[in-house]
Amino acid sequence: MIRRLLLAAIAVFGLQVAYADGPDGVPAGQLKAGGKQTAGGNAMAEFGGGDGNFIATSGDGGRQTTLNSGTGANLVNVRIKDVASLQEARDNQVVGYGLVIGLNGSGDSLRNSPFTEQSIRAMLENLGIASEDGRARVRNVAAVIVTANLPAFVQAGARIDINVSSLGDASSLAGGTLVMTPLKAPDGEIYAVAQGSVLVSGFNAQGKAEQVTQGVPTSGRVPNGAIVEREVKARFADENVLTLQLFNPDFSTSVRIADAINDYARHRFGKRVAGEQDSRVVVIRKPEGVSTARFYAELENLMIMSDTPARVVVDERTGTIVIGNEVKISRVAISHGTLTVRITEQPRVVQPEPFSRGETAVEDATVIETETPTSKLALLDGPDLQTLVAGLNRLGVKPDGIIAILQGIKSAGALQADLVVQ
């Protein structure tokens, strides 16, 4: 009898130890750690769970963590190409200085923009026309800065769009034509040459007593206005390691991208090829037997669950407020009211009495009115976006008031999000 009781006690104690060894209550009996090694030679353990296997490795080789798929409203199913781009496929910026001619009297005034006159003389001399020493009196020329982005892998002879912006005091570039302008990169080399008619979306109408301006008439675009003369040296086809950069840094999204690529690569190439470096960078190693372009073409359309941090963006100049879907506010009581002070000057003319030889004078009179609107005390609790917006609308305040409320909630520590003020 004593022997049976002793055996039963040992069995119960062994079960407790087995269940205590596993992480998060997972029985140690379900842990398999025998003989599996990662690419770097480190041991890999698999933990059996009710919903699936959690694979974890130690060391730098073959890291992979399968995150919970999640059902949050902030998770969006997107392609890898929509949230990240290749570092090896970056654009390059070019810039140049040129002249826009053919303006209808809206160009630079040569007195205020002497560099425009110097540029006109230099252009005429290059064309073989000798300029006189006298000052030019034209108002149909404007000095401009031309900018453009040179796309990745672009070849000589391709056309790109350019932006044209006035450098002097020209009032409009409408109807002008950009004269041949070389575009240079920071290395000083000419990579493109721009020329063409400038398209301006804004306009400027002026009379003797009134002026109307809509948009920005001093800047415009020339579609396909530049011809590429020199290609940027790229060795994309020879790259064995690709660097993927996220548009919006996020550790969860970075890990999900690496997991999705590794899951596809295990079935396609029989090995893992990706590893997350930080919240912005995912490093991918190209397997043998496939071109770099074809390899990334297979990966960029893989679907992942993208996540973004809770954030509120406020633009005080325009009164624009953008609230992310995951923004939450702890329960707070808010009272919002503004004091309006109105000052009116009403000067009065005081006339002297008849035959008093006095002088007519002006007497100042000021009327000050104050108004305090009825302020509301509201209980604001935003467990989700819809409740938060409804609570803000219930206060009945304008956008500038909502901005002040959000800043106050952030100062009180009740806004569970990042407040970005532009």
Summary of the structure (lengths in Angstrom):
residues: 422
radius of gyration: 35.0
end to end distance: 80.0
largest distance: 137.2
contacts: 1160
relative contact order: 0.10
helix: 23%
strand: 36%
